[in-house]
Amino acid sequence: MTVTLELKPEIEARSARQAAVEGVTVEEYIQRVIESIIAPLAS
């Protein structure tokens, strides 16, 4: 599934910084964040 998000500039910048720290793309980082929120709900 493809989703387009309009992020506030500060959220985009924070996501980009954290993605760089983790050595992943911003897309991968955002996917991990979403999955970490949703995964516990599936239990």
Gaussian input, Z-matrix of N, CA and C with variables (Angstrom, degrees):
# hf/3-21g

backbone

0 1
 N
 C     1     B1
 C     2     B2     1     A1
 N     3     B3     2     A2     1     D1
 C     4     B4     3     A3     2     D2
 C     5     B5     4     A4     3     D3
 N     6     B6     5     A5     4     D4
 C     7     B7     6     A6     5     D5
 C     8     B8     7     A7     6     D6
 N     9     B9     8     A8     7     D7
 C    10    B10     9     A9     8     D8
 C    11    B11    10    A10     9     D9
 N    12    B12    11    A11    10    D10
 C    13    B13    12    A12    11    D11
 C    14    B14    13    A13    12    D12
 N    15    B15    14    A14    13    D13
 C    16    B16    15    A15    14    D14
 C    17    B17    16    A16    15    D15
 N    18    B18    17    A17    16    D16
 C    19    B19    18    A18    17    D17
 C    20    B20    19    A19    18    D18
 N    21    B21    20    A20    19    D19
 C    22    B22    21    A21    20    D20
 C    23    B23    22    A22    21    D21
 N    24    B24    23    A23    22    D22
 C    25    B25    24    A24    23    D23
 C    26    B26    25    A25    24    D24
 N    27    B27    26    A26    25    D25
 C    28    B28    27    A27    26    D26
 C    29    B29    28    A28    27    D27
 N    30    B30    29    A29    28    D28
 C    31    B31    30    A30    29    D29
 C    32    B32    31    A31    30    D30
 N    33    B33    32    A32    31    D31
 C    34    B34    33    A33    32    D32
 C    35    B35    34    A34    33    D33
 N    36    B36    35    A35    34    D34
 C    37    B37    36    A36    35    D35
 C    38    B38    37    A37    36    D36
 N    39    B39    38    A38    37    D37
 C    40    B40    39    A39    38    D38
 C    41    B41    40    A40    39    D39
 N    42    B42    41    A41    40    D40
 C    43    B43    42    A42    41    D41
 C    44    B44    43    A43    42    D42
 N    45    B45    44    A44    43    D43
 C    46    B46    45    A45    44    D44
 C    47    B47    46    A46    45    D45
 N    48    B48    47    A47    46    D46
 C    49    B49    48    A48    47    D47
 C    50    B50    49    A49    48    D48
 N    51    B51    50    A50    49    D49
 C    52    B52    51    A51    50    D50
 C    53    B53    52    A52    51    D51
 N    54    B54    53    A53    52    D52
 C    55    B55    54    A54    53    D53
 C    56    B56    55    A55    54    D54
 N    57    B57    56    A56    55    D55
 C    58    B58    57    A57    56    D56
 C    59    B59    58    A58    57    D57
 N    60    B60    59    A59    58    D58
 C    61    B61    60    A60    59    D59
 C    62    B62    61    A61    60    D60
 N    63    B63    62    A62    61    D61
 C    64    B64    63    A63    62    D62
 C    65    B65    64    A64    63    D63
 N    66    B66    65    A65    64    D64
 C    67    B67    66    A66    65    D65
 C    68    B68    67    A67    66    D66
 N    69    B69    68    A68    67    D67
 C    70    B70    69    A69    68    D68
 C    71    B71    70    A70    69    D69
 N    72    B72    71    A71    70    D70
 C    73    B73    72    A72    71    D71
 C    74    B74    73    A73    72    D72
 N    75    B75    74    A74    73    D73
 C    76    B76    75    A75    74    D74
 C    77    B77    76    A76    75    D75
 N    78    B78    77    A77    76    D76
 C    79    B79    78    A78    77    D77
 C    80    B80    79    A79    78    D78
 N    81    B81    80    A80    79    D79
 C    82    B82    81    A81    80    D80
 C    83    B83    82    A82    81    D81
 N    84    B84    83    A83    82    D82
 C    85    B85    84    A84    83    D83
 C    86    B86    85    A85    84    D84
 N    87    B87    86    A86    85    D85
 C    88    B88    87    A87    86    D86
 C    89    B89    88    A88    87    D87
 N    90    B90    89    A89    88    D88
 C    91    B91    90    A90    89    D89
 C    92    B92    91    A91    90    D90
 N    93    B93    92    A92    91    D91
 C    94    B94    93    A93    92    D92
 C    95    B95    94    A94    93    D93
 N    96    B96    95    A95    94    D94
 C    97    B97    96    A96    95    D95
 C    98    B98    97    A97    96    D96
 N    99    B99    98    A98    97    D97
 C   100   B100    99    A99    98    D98
 C   101   B101   100   A100    99    D99
 N   102   B102   101   A101   100   D100
 C   103   B103   102   A102   101   D101
 C   104   B104   103   A103   102   D102
 N   105   B105   104   A104   103   D103
 C   106   B106   105   A105   104   D104
 C   107   B107   106   A106   105   D105
 N   108   B108   107   A107   106   D106
 C   109   B109   108   A108   107   D107
 C   110   B110   109   A109   108   D108
 N   111   B111   110   A110   109   D109
 C   112   B112   111   A111   110   D110
 C   113   B113   112   A112   111   D111
 N   114   B114   113   A113   112   D112
 C   115   B115   114   A114   113   D113
 C   116   B116   115   A115   114   D114
 N   117   B117   116   A116   115   D115
 C   118   B118   117   A117   116   D116
 C   119   B119   118   A118   117   D117
 N   120   B120   119   A119   118   D118
 C   121   B121   120   A120   119   D119
 C   122   B122   121   A121   120   D120
 N   123   B123   122   A122   121   D121
 C   124   B124   123   A123   122   D122
 C   125   B125   124   A124   123   D123
 N   126   B126   125   A125   124   D124
 C   127   B127   126   A126   125   D125
 C   128   B128   127   A127   126   D126

   B1=1.4427
   B2=1.5295
   B3=1.2876
   B4=1.4548
   B5=1.5163
   B6=1.3291
   B7=1.4558
   B8=1.5249
   B9=1.3084
   B10=1.4606
   B11=1.5194
   B12=1.3334
   B13=1.4556
   B14=1.5216
   B15=1.3123
   B16=1.4613
   B17=1.5268
   B18=1.3271
   B19=1.4580
   B20=1.5213
   B21=1.3171
   B22=1.4547
   B23=1.5206
   B24=1.3200
   B25=1.4676
   B26=1.5313
   B27=1.3282
   B28=1.4612
   B29=1.5241
   B30=1.3210
   B31=1.4712
   B32=1.5242
   B33=1.3080
   B34=1.4629
   B35=1.5264
   B36=1.3266
   B37=1.4649
   B38=1.5247
   B39=1.3311
   B40=1.4758
   B41=1.5199
   B42=1.3271
   B43=1.4717
   B44=1.5213
   B45=1.3170
   B46=1.4673
   B47=1.5276
   B48=1.3353
   B49=1.4702
   B50=1.5207
   B51=1.3355
   B52=1.4603
   B53=1.5215
   B54=1.3226
   B55=1.4677
   B56=1.5207
   B57=1.3286
   B58=1.4673
   B59=1.5244
   B60=1.3318
   B61=1.4662
   B62=1.5258
   B63=1.3293
   B64=1.4609
   B65=1.5215
   B66=1.3314
   B67=1.4607
   B68=1.5210
   B69=1.3327
   B70=1.4638
   B71=1.5278
   B72=1.3235
   B73=1.4537
   B74=1.5188
   B75=1.3262
   B76=1.4654
   B77=1.5223
   B78=1.3258
   B79=1.4660
   B80=1.5258
   B81=1.3350
   B82=1.4660
   B83=1.5280
   B84=1.3193
   B85=1.4548
   B86=1.5333
   B87=1.3414
   B88=1.4611
   B89=1.5263
   B90=1.3354
   B91=1.4629
   B92=1.5272
   B93=1.3282
   B94=1.4704
   B95=1.5206
   B96=1.3298
   B97=1.4622
   B98=1.5247
   B99=1.3116
   B100=1.4696
   B101=1.5164
   B102=1.3222
   B103=1.4630
   B104=1.5370
   B105=1.3332
   B106=1.4715
   B107=1.5237
   B108=1.3207
   B109=1.4637
   B110=1.5201
   B111=1.3143
   B112=1.4638
   B113=1.5251
   B114=1.3195
   B115=1.4676
   B116=1.5274
   B117=1.3354
   B118=1.4657
   B119=1.5334
   B120=1.2989
   B121=1.4650
   B122=1.5252
   B123=1.3468
   B124=1.4673
   B125=1.5208
   B126=1.3152
   B127=1.4653
   B128=1.5040
   A1=107.63
   A2=115.27
   A3=121.32
   A4=108.64
   A5=115.49
   A6=121.96
   A7=107.93
   A8=116.19
   A9=120.84
   A10=108.23
   A11=115.48
   A12=120.75
   A13=109.99
   A14=116.45
   A15=121.99
   A16=105.96
   A17=116.42
   A18=121.05
   A19=110.48
   A20=115.84
   A21=120.00
   A22=107.68
   A23=118.21
   A24=120.81
   A25=113.61
   A26=117.59
   A27=119.02
   A28=111.93
   A29=117.71
   A30=120.96
   A31=109.79
   A32=116.49
   A33=120.57
   A34=110.55
   A35=116.96
   A36=121.06
   A37=111.42
   A38=116.74
   A39=119.99
   A40=110.94
   A41=116.56
   A42=120.52
   A43=110.47
   A44=116.60
   A45=120.61
   A46=110.90
   A47=116.82
   A48=119.59
   A49=111.32
   A50=116.98
   A51=120.00
   A52=111.29
   A53=117.04
   A54=120.54
   A55=110.13
   A56=116.88
   A57=120.75
   A58=110.89
   A59=116.95
   A60=121.14
   A61=110.37
   A62=116.49
   A63=121.56
   A64=112.93
   A65=116.87
   A66=120.56
   A67=114.01
   A68=115.96
   A69=120.79
   A70=108.83
   A71=116.07
   A72=119.85
   A73=109.48
   A74=115.38
   A75=119.43
   A76=109.62
   A77=117.11
   A78=120.72
   A79=111.42
   A80=116.52
   A81=119.94
   A82=110.84
   A83=116.18
   A84=120.00
   A85=111.19
   A86=116.73
   A87=120.94
   A88=110.59
   A89=116.81
   A90=120.15
   A91=110.31
   A92=117.03
   A93=120.60
   A94=111.28
   A95=116.52
   A96=120.44
   A97=110.27
   A98=116.15
   A99=119.90
   A100=110.54
   A101=117.20
   A102=120.47
   A103=111.00
   A104=117.42
   A105=119.39
   A106=111.31
   A107=116.96
   A108=121.09
   A109=111.11
   A110=116.29
   A111=120.43
   A112=112.97
   A113=118.33
   A114=121.31
   A115=113.10
   A116=119.77
   A117=118.50
   A118=113.06
   A119=117.84
   A120=121.08
   A121=112.37
   A122=116.16
   A123=120.56
   A124=111.89
   A125=118.24
   A126=121.56
   A127=111.97
   D1=140.83
   D2=175.66
   D3=-110.98
   D4=133.29
   D5=179.94
   D6=-129.41
   D7=137.68
   D8=176.17
   D9=-108.82
   D10=128.22
   D11=-179.56
   D12=-118.37
   D13=139.75
   D14=172.14
   D15=-100.55
   D16=105.87
   D17=-177.94
   D18=-98.85
   D19=146.82
   D20=172.30
   D21=-62.73
   D22=146.81
   D23=-177.60
   D24=-53.37
   D25=-38.68
   D26=-179.01
   D27=-70.09
   D28=-32.83
   D29=176.62
   D30=-71.05
   D31=-40.61
   D32=176.89
   D33=-60.67
   D34=-44.68
   D35=-179.39
   D36=-65.32
   D37=-43.56
   D38=178.79
   D39=-64.12
   D40=-39.63
   D41=178.44
   D42=-64.31
   D43=-42.51
   D44=179.49
   D45=-63.80
   D46=-41.96
   D47=178.53
   D48=-63.58
   D49=-45.21
   D50=-178.62
   D51=-67.61
   D52=-38.05
   D53=176.47
   D54=-60.03
   D55=-42.79
   D56=179.14
   D57=-63.28
   D58=-41.74
   D59=177.68
   D60=-59.31
   D61=-40.83
   D62=-178.10
   D63=-84.21
   D64=-7.02
   D65=177.64
   D66=72.54
   D67=31.56
   D68=179.62
   D69=-128.28
   D70=169.36
   D71=175.39
   D72=-74.49
   D73=162.93
   D74=176.90
   D75=-60.56
   D76=-39.50
   D77=179.39
   D78=-60.70
   D79=-44.00
   D80=178.53
   D81=-64.64
   D82=-41.30
   D83=-180.00
   D84=-61.95
   D85=-48.39
   D86=179.53
   D87=-60.60
   D88=-40.04
   D89=178.50
   D90=-61.94
   D91=-43.38
   D92=178.66
   D93=-61.73
   D94=-42.21
   D95=179.97
   D96=-61.52
   D97=-47.49
   D98=-179.20
   D99=-63.43
   D100=-44.29
   D101=-179.72
   D102=-63.56
   D103=-35.98
   D104=-179.39
   D105=-68.23
   D106=-26.00
   D107=177.14
   D108=-81.05
   D109=-41.12
   D110=-174.32
   D111=-82.30
   D112=-34.35
   D113=-176.91
   D114=-53.91
   D115=-46.76
   D116=178.65
   D117=-62.51
   D118=-27.53
   D119=179.24
   D120=-70.06
   D121=-23.87
   D122=-178.77
   D123=-78.25
   D124=-13.21
   D125=-177.15
   D126=-77.82

